[in-house]
Amino acid sequence: MKHRSEPALQIHVDPLTGPEIADLLRAHLDDVARHSPPESVHALDLARLRHSAITFWSAWLDGALAGCVAIRELDPHHGEVKSMRTAAAYLRKGIAAALMRHVLEQATRRGYRRLSLETGSMAVFAPARVLYARFGFEPCGPFADYVEDPYSVFMTRVL
């Protein structure tokens, strides 16, 4: 008996021009704004994600947008994970883990020695913090241009 194989997740650099990615990023920004005061929101909009220091990837499953992630190069040896988001229909299906593996592989290819991130401190962000810890990220202090903020958790991983 033949088993139908699951479709493979396709992750590729995204030009940030499609309506699906615009909708997912809008939902991301809206969600973050619901849980953090404006001065503590560090998520980037489409225009800011198009910066030359940022590489943005989208993940597609069977023709549907499943998630996204970006790396911002802080310096030649240090990158920052940005815009990690799973589409609502794909939550708890391994998309975020696949995106994290992809980002770690890309950071290693680039020769980064460290990868850092900022996420929320509230309970709604707990699943994200658990995922990051599972991939070896540990709490750290603010990095780059961040400052201490009770709404932020900073994490880093040596590569």
N, C-alpha and C positions, 0 to 999 in steps of 0.2 A: 504494500500500500504506500502510495506517494504522499508525503506531507508537503503542504504548501509552505514555503519559507516566508518568514516575515520580511517585509520590505526593509531595505537598508536605509539608515539615516544618512542623508546627504548634507554635508557641511561645506559651505563655500563662502568665499569673500563676497560680501553683499555691497552693491553700489548705493544702497539706501535710497532707492528711487521708487520701489514698489509700494502699492497701497497696503499690502499685508504687513510689511515691516513697519510702515508708518502707524498702522492701527495697534500693533503689538507694543511699540515704543510709547504711544500715547497712553495705552492701558498701564504700562510700567510707570510712567511719570505720574499718572493719576493715582495709582496705588501708593506710591511712595509719598506723595503729597497728603494722602489721607492719614498717614501714620507719623509724619514728621513735620515740624514747623518749617516754613520756607527757607530759613537760614541754615537748616540742617539737611536739605535735600541736595544730594551730590550727583544724582542721575543726570545724564546729558540728553538734550533733545537732538533731533535729526541734524540740525545745522552744526552743533558742537561736535557731534560724532563724525562729521566729515573732515575733521582736522587731520592734517598730514601725519601727526604722531599716533593716530588711532587706526587700527585695523579691525574691521567689523565683520563678523561671520553670522550667517543665518543657517538654521538647521531645518531641513525639509524631510517630511516622511510621507511617502505616497502622494506627493504633489501638494501637501499642506504645510504651512509654516508651523514648526513645532517649538522653536526657540531661537535665542540669539545670545551672543557674547562678543565682547571686544577686548582688545589689549591696547592700552595707551603706553607708549614708550616714555618712561620718565628720564632715563639716560641709557647709554648703550648696554648696561648690565642689569637694569631694573625695569620691570614692566608692572602695570597695574591692570587688574581685571575690572572691566566696566560692563555695564548693561547686560548682566547675566539675567536672562528671563526665559521662562518656559510658558508657552501658550496654555491657557486654562484647560483646553481639551486634552493636553498631554502631561498634566501634572502626575507625578509619581509613576512615570513610565520609563525612567532612566534617561530622559533627555538631558537634564542638567548634568548628570554624571558624564554622559558622552561629550557634552560641551566642555566640561572641566578637563577631561582627558585631552581633548583637542587643544585647548589653550595651553596646557602644560607642555604638550608636544611642540607646539609652535614657539613657546617661550624658550624651550631647550634648543630648538633649531636656530633661534636668533642669538644664542649665546648668553642669554640672560642668566645672571647668578641668583636673582631673587624675583619673586612675583608677589605683589601685595594687593590688598583690596580693602575697601571700606563697605560696610553693610550696616543695617539698622540694629539698634540695641533692643528694640521692643520684641515682645513675644511673637508677633507675626513674622519676624525675620529669623526665628529660631531654626526652622528647617534649613534655611540657607547656611546659617552658622554651622550646623551639624554636617552638612555636605562639605563645606570648606574644611572643617576639622578632619573629616574622613579622608580628604585628599592631602593632609599634612600641613595645612595652614594653622598657624598658632597666633594667639593674640599678641599684638605689638602696640607701640605708641603711634601717634600720627606720623605720616610720612609725606613726602612731597610738600604741597601747600596746605595740607589739612592741619587743623588745630583740634585740641581736646574738645569733645562735644558729648554730652550725656546721651544723645540720640545716635551716636556712631560707635561701632566696634571696628577696630583696625586689626587686620590679620596679615601674616606674611609667611612665605615658605621659601627656604633656600633650595635652589635647584641643583 
